Amino acid sequence: MVKTFCVPSISRLLTRTGEFHHHTQKRYDDTGLLIAEILQWGYESERGAEAIAGFRL
């Protein structure tokens, strides 16, 4: 999650869309759920691949 904030283009997007200020808890919760899917099922599983695809949205 920290890496997301270190990439300048992503930080600008999150700031511009208000995600930093208006949806902080939702972003935190969603990131935790996605990472849990990858850790539990592996990144090569169908569920893991879907979780990774969710990061790209």
Summary of the structure (lengths in Angstrom):
residues: 57
radius of gyration: 12.3
end to end distance: 14.5
largest distance: 33.7
contacts: 127
relative contact order: 0.11
helix: 82%
strand: 0%
